[in-house]
Structure formats: structure tokens, C-alpha cells
Amino acid sequence: MSTANISPKDVMKLRDRTGLGMGDCKNALIEANGDIDAAEKIIREKMKGKMDARTDRAAGEGCVSVVITGGEAGGKAAIVEIRSETDFTSRNEEFRAMAADVAKMALTHPAGSVTADKAITDRVDAVRLKTGENISFARGVVLEGGSFASYVHHDGKLGVLLKYEGGEMAADIGTGICQHIAAAVPTPAAIDADGLDQSVVASKRAEAIAEAQASGKPAQIAEKMAEGKMRKYFEEVTLLGQPYVRDDKVQVGQIVPKGVKLVTFVRMRLGQE
């Protein structure tokens, strides 16, 4: 196709899609005989080498995105982390829209960790191409069944997804618990003691017993001392046992509605596995 037959409108449309210069877009359209989709594919293929060469550049910025779908007891939710090189790019509306799209695409995957498929990779690459940055899908998790609550911090760099079942929970309570998971120090290691690494629990219990016995107290008292220390440990590291960040006079477990069971949660902070 000749240069004269290439519409300036099509050149602009391709430029909007790819972020490349007018000349590059026009040449791609000529090569594709005016087919915009084919021209975009040509550009992607030609740019792939340059894009892949950027992957060794540090990508310490980005955002976390959450999507929830479905109703009570039959819902599905995903939380994903997308990385970028600069905060400027990660705050861009187009980048955030892409992250939200990727979270929706993750919902097509089974429960568990998400591996980027072609649809996710293509969606991320569209923004890579436009920005010229090393942008990538870092990780994702899908939860299904039950109901969900979530929270994403205002800067987009920290998000929490909570799964619960057994009844209804007011949105403010669900959000509050997610905010607690995001802000609590230490970060809760599990919902309750049953969810903790039992080898760690056994080690802590052995330490507590040894310390109590070393005190020289009678066996019955030493046993109660060890139990008290373990109870304090569980209150420090489990979600239900921790003092609620919005009101430290109550534990998180005390604000959970009757009949509701917290099942699991995923906390993602940008750059932290």
C-alpha cells in the first residue's frame, strides 16, 4: 500500500494503541497494507527484542489490584501485583486500568497462585510498549468459595484480600479487618493458632516450658506459666487474637459477627514476597 493511501486517522489510532511515533506507526501500516491490527502486531514483534532487553532494569514500583465477583458462598476473588520502574508510571490511570484488567483475567484461573498466561502477558505488554519501562506481572492469588472483603491502601502498594464464610458481615467490619491485616505489627501469621506452622508452635511451647521449669516453681505453677506465655504468643501473631487496630481494647475475634468464620487472607505489599 502506498503512503498516500494511509489515513492520518489510522496512524493516530495506532499511535494511541502503541505509544510509538507517527513515523513508526505509518511505516507499520504501510507494511500491513493499512490493517491496524496487523500493524500493531508487526510493531509488537519488532519491539519484542527491545522490550525483553529491559527486563534486567530494576522494577521497584507498581501497584496491587483486587477484584471480587459472585455472591455469598459462591464468590471468587483475585489479588495481583504488577511491577513498574517508576512511581510516575504506576500512578498513571492507564497502568492502574491494566492492573485491574489483569486481576479480572486472573479470575479465569483456578484457586491458588496465578501464573501469567498469554492474555495477561499481552495486556501487560501493551503498557510496556507504550511506556518503554520494564513492566511485569509479579504474582497473583485466586480464592474461591465463600464471601470476600478487601482493602487496598491509597497509594496502591499494599492490598489485602480476606475470605470468610457462614454468614453476612457488614462492609465496614470486613474492610476494618483487612485494614488491620495491612497495618498490624507484627503482621498476623494466620487466622488462629490452628493455622500457624505447628513446628514453630512446638518450638515456642518447648521454650516456654523450659523457661517455666527453670524458674524453680512447682510443676503445676510452671505449667500454668507456660500456658500463659503460649496464650500471649497466640494473641501476638494470630489475626483473631490481636488487639484490633481501630480499637485496641478489643481483639479482632470479638468484632467478627456471630456465625461468621474467617477462612484465609492474602496480604500483598509491593516488592515483598
BADODO-124388 format. One record per residue (C-alpha): x, y, z; residue in one letter; chain. Coordinates in Angstrom, 1 decimal. Layout:
// residues N
X/Y/Z/a/A;
...
***
This chain:
// residues 273
0.0/0.0/0.0/m/A;
1.3/3.5/-0.9/s/A;
1.9/6.2/1.6/t/A;
-0.9/8.2/0.1/a/A;
-3.4/5.6/1.0/n/A;
-2.6/5.6/4.7/i/A;
-5.2/7.6/6.7/s/A;
-3.8/10.1/9.3/p/A;
-6.7/9.0/11.5/k/A;
-5.4/5.4/11.4/d/A;
-1.9/6.5/12.1/v/A;
-3.2/8.4/15.2/m/A;
-5.2/5.4/16.3/k/A;
-2.2/3.1/16.1/l/A;
-0.1/5.7/17.9/r/A;
-2.7/5.7/20.7/d/A;
-2.5/1.9/21.0/r/A;
1.2/1.6/21.0/t/A;
2.6/5.0/22.1/g/A;
5.2/5.0/19.3/l/A;
6.0/7.9/17.0/g/A;
3.9/8.8/14.0/m/A;
6.6/7.7/11.5/g/A;
6.9/4.2/13.0/d/A;
3.1/3.8/13.1/c/A;
2.8/4.9/9.5/k/A;
5.6/2.5/8.3/n/A;
3.9/-0.4/10.1/a/A;
0.5/0.5/8.5/l/A;
2.2/0.5/5.1/i/A;
3.8/-2.9/5.7/e/A;
0.4/-4.2/6.9/a/A;
-1.5/-2.8/3.9/n/A;
-3.5/-0.5/6.1/g/A;
-4.7/-3.2/8.6/d/A;
-4.4/-1.6/12.1/i/A;
-4.5/-4.9/14.0/d/A;
-1.8/-6.4/11.8/a/A;
0.2/-3.2/12.0/a/A;
0.1/-3.4/15.8/e/A;
1.2/-7.0/15.7/k/A;
4.1/-6.0/13.4/i/A;
5.2/-3.3/15.9/i/A;
4.9/-5.7/18.8/r/A;
7.1/-8.3/17.1/e/A;
9.7/-5.7/16.1/k/A;
9.7/-4.2/19.6/m/A;
9.8/-7.5/21.4/k/A;
13.6/-7.7/21.5/g/A;
13.9/-4.1/22.9/k/A;
11.2/-4.8/25.4/m/A;
12.8/-8.0/26.6/d/A;
16.1/-6.2/27.0/a/A;
14.6/-4.0/29.6/r/A;
13.8/-6.9/32.0/t/A;
17.1/-6.5/33.7/d/A;
16.2/-3.0/34.8/r/A;
15.1/-2.5/38.4/a/A;
11.3/-2.5/38.7/a/A;
10.7/-1.4/42.3/g/A;
7.4/0.4/41.8/e/A;
4.0/-0.8/40.8/g/A;
0.6/-1.5/42.3/c/A;
-1.6/-4.1/43.8/v/A;
-5.1/-4.7/42.4/s/A;
-8.1/-6.7/43.8/v/A;
-11.3/-7.9/42.1/v/A;
-14.2/-9.8/43.7/i/A;
-17.1/-11.4/41.8/t/A;
-20.1/-13.6/42.7/g/A;
-22.3/-13.7/45.7/g/A;
-22.3/-15.3/49.1/e/A;
-20.9/-18.8/49.3/a/A;
-20.2/-18.8/45.5/g/A;
-17.8/-16.0/45.1/g/A;
-14.3/-15.8/43.5/k/A;
-11.7/-13.2/44.0/a/A;
-8.2/-12.3/42.9/a/A;
-5.3/-10.1/44.1/i/A;
-2.4/-9.3/41.8/v/A;
0.8/-7.3/41.9/e/A;
2.1/-5.5/38.8/i/A;
5.6/-4.0/38.8/r/A;
7.0/-0.9/37.0/s/A;
10.2/1.0/37.1/e/A;
8.8/4.4/38.2/t/A;
6.2/5.6/40.6/d/A;
5.1/8.1/37.8/f/A;
4.1/5.1/35.6/t/A;
2.5/3.1/38.4/s/A;
0.2/6.1/39.3/r/A;
-0.9/6.5/35.7/n/A;
-4.6/5.8/35.1/e/A;
-3.7/3.5/32.1/e/A;
-1.3/1.4/34.3/f/A;
-4.0/1.1/37.0/r/A;
-6.6/0.1/34.5/a/A;
-4.3/-2.6/33.1/m/A;
-3.7/-3.9/36.7/a/A;
-7.4/-4.1/37.2/a/A;
-7.9/-5.9/33.9/d/A;
-5.1/-8.4/34.9/v/A;
-6.9/-9.1/38.2/a/A;
-10.1/-9.8/36.2/k/A;
-8.1/-12.1/33.9/m/A;
-6.7/-13.9/36.9/a/A;
-10.3/-15.0/37.8/l/A;
-10.2/-17.4/34.9/t/A;
-7.5/-19.3/36.7/h/A;
-8.2/-22.0/39.4/p/A;
-7.8/-21.2/43.1/a/A;
-4.2/-20.7/44.2/g/A;
-1.1/-19.0/42.8/s/A;
-1.5/-17.5/39.3/v/A;
1.0/-17.9/36.5/t/A;
0.7/-15.3/33.7/a/A;
-0.9/-16.7/30.6/d/A;
-0.9/-15.2/27.1/k/A;
-3.9/-12.9/27.8/a/A;
-2.2/-11.5/30.9/i/A;
1.2/-11.1/29.2/t/A;
-0.4/-9.4/26.2/d/A;
-2.3/-6.9/28.4/r/A;
0.9/-6.1/30.4/v/A;
3.0/-5.8/27.2/d/A;
0.6/-3.2/25.8/a/A;
1.6/-0.9/28.6/v/A;
5.3/-1.9/28.4/r/A;
5.3/-0.9/24.8/l/A;
3.7/2.5/25.5/k/A;
5.8/3.4/28.5/t/A;
9.2/1.9/27.5/g/A;
9.6/0.7/31.1/e/A;
10.2/-2.8/32.5/n/A;
6.7/-3.7/33.4/i/A;
5.8/-7.2/34.5/s/A;
3.2/-9.4/36.2/f/A;
4.9/-10.1/39.6/a/A;
2.4/-12.5/41.2/r/A;
-1.3/-13.3/41.8/g/A;
-3.5/-15.4/44.0/v/A;
-7.1/-16.6/43.4/v/A;
-9.5/-17.5/46.2/l/A;
-12.9/-19.1/45.6/e/A;
-16.0/-20.1/47.5/g/A;
-17.4/-18.2/50.4/g/A;
-17.5/-14.4/50.6/s/A;
-14.8/-11.8/50.5/f/A;
-13.7/-8.4/51.9/a/A;
-10.7/-6.4/50.7/s/A;
-8.6/-3.3/51.2/y/A;
-6.1/-1.5/49.0/v/A;
-4.1/1.3/50.6/h/A;
-4.5/4.7/48.9/h/A;
-1.0/4.5/47.2/d/A;
-1.9/1.2/45.7/g/A;
1.2/-0.5/47.1/k/A;
-0.4/-2.7/49.8/l/A;
-3.5/-4.8/49.5/g/A;
-5.4/-7.4/51.4/v/A;
-8.0/-10.0/50.4/l/A;
-10.0/-11.8/53.1/l/A;
-12.2/-14.9/52.6/k/A;
-14.9/-15.7/55.1/y/A;
-18.0/-18.0/55.3/e/A;
-21.0/-18.8/57.4/g/A;
-23.0/-15.6/57.3/g/A;
-23.1/-11.9/56.4/e/A;
-20.5/-9.4/57.5/m/A;
-21.1/-5.6/57.3/a/A;
-18.8/-4.0/54.7/a/A;
-17.2/-1.7/57.3/d/A;
-16.3/-4.7/59.5/i/A;
-14.8/-6.6/56.6/g/A;
-12.8/-3.6/55.4/t/A;
-11.7/-2.9/59.0/g/A;
-10.3/-6.4/59.4/i/A;
-8.5/-6.1/56.1/c/A;
-7.0/-2.8/57.3/q/A;
-5.9/-4.5/60.4/h/A;
-4.1/-7.2/58.4/i/A;
-2.5/-4.4/56.4/a/A;
-1.4/-2.3/59.4/a/A;
-0.9/-4.7/62.4/a/A;
2.6/-5.2/63.8/v/A;
3.5/-8.0/63.7/p/A;
1.6/-8.9/60.6/t/A;
-0.8/-11.8/61.6/p/A;
0.8/-15.1/60.6/a/A;
-2.6/-17.0/60.4/a/A;
-6.3/-16.7/61.3/i/A;
-5.9/-18.6/64.5/d/A;
-3.5/-21.0/66.3/a/A;
-4.5/-24.0/64.1/d/A;
-3.3/-22.1/61.1/g/A;
0.2/-21.5/62.4/l/A;
3.3/-23.5/61.5/d/A;
3.0/-26.3/64.1/q/A;
6.7/-26.9/64.2/s/A;
7.2/-23.2/65.2/v/A;
4.4/-23.6/67.8/v/A;
6.0/-26.7/69.2/a/A;
9.4/-24.9/69.5/s/A;
7.8/-22.0/71.2/k/A;
6.0/-24.3/73.6/r/A;
9.2/-26.1/74.5/a/A;
10.9/-22.8/75.2/e/A;
8.0/-21.7/77.4/a/A;
8.1/-25.0/79.4/i/A;
11.9/-24.9/79.8/a/A;
11.7/-21.3/81.0/e/A;
8.9/-22.0/83.4/a/A;
10.7/-25.1/84.8/q/A;
14.0/-23.1/85.2/a/A;
12.1/-20.6/87.5/s/A;
12.1/-23.2/90.2/g/A;
8.3/-23.0/90.6/k/A;
6.3/-26.2/91.4/p/A;
5.3/-28.2/88.4/a/A;
1.7/-27.2/88.4/q/A;
2.5/-23.5/88.6/i/A;
5.3/-23.9/86.0/a/A;
2.7/-25.5/83.6/e/A;
0.3/-22.6/84.0/k/A;
3.2/-20.1/83.4/m/A;
4.0/-21.9/80.1/a/A;
0.3/-21.9/79.1/e/A;
0.1/-18.2/79.8/g/A;
3.2/-17.5/77.7/k/A;
1.7/-19.5/74.8/m/A;
-1.6/-17.7/75.1/r/A;
0.2/-14.4/74.9/k/A;
2.2/-15.6/71.8/y/A;
-1.1/-16.6/70.1/f/A;
-2.5/-13.2/70.8/e/A;
0.5/-11.5/69.3/e/A;
0.7/-13.5/66.0/v/A;
-2.9/-14.6/65.1/t/A;
-5.5/-12.4/63.5/l/A;
-8.3/-13.3/65.8/l/A;
-6.1/-12.8/68.9/g/A;
-4.5/-9.5/68.1/q/A;
-5.8/-6.2/69.5/p/A;
-7.9/-4.5/66.8/y/A;
-6.1/-1.6/65.2/v/A;
-9.2/0.6/65.2/r/A;
-9.8/-0.1/68.9/d/A;
-7.1/-1.9/70.8/d/A;
-9.4/-2.6/73.8/k/A;
-10.9/-5.5/71.8/v/A;
-9.5/-8.4/69.9/q/A;
-10.2/-8.9/66.2/v/A;
-12.1/-12.1/67.0/g/A;
-14.5/-10.0/69.1/q/A;
-15.7/-7.9/66.2/i/A;
-16.4/-10.9/63.9/v/A;
-20.2/-11.3/63.6/p/A;
-21.7/-14.4/65.2/k/A;
-21.7/-17.4/62.8/g/A;
-19.1/-15.9/60.5/v/A;
-15.8/-17.8/60.1/k/A;
-12.7/-16.2/58.8/l/A;
-11.1/-18.7/56.5/v/A;
-7.9/-17.2/55.0/t/A;
-6.3/-14.0/53.8/f/A;
-3.7/-12.8/51.4/v/A;
-1.6/-9.7/52.1/r/A;
0.5/-8.2/49.3/m/A;
2.9/-5.4/49.8/r/A;
4.7/-4.2/46.7/l/A;
8.1/-5.9/46.4/g/A;
7.6/-8.2/49.4/q/A;
7.1/-12.0/48.8/e/A;
***
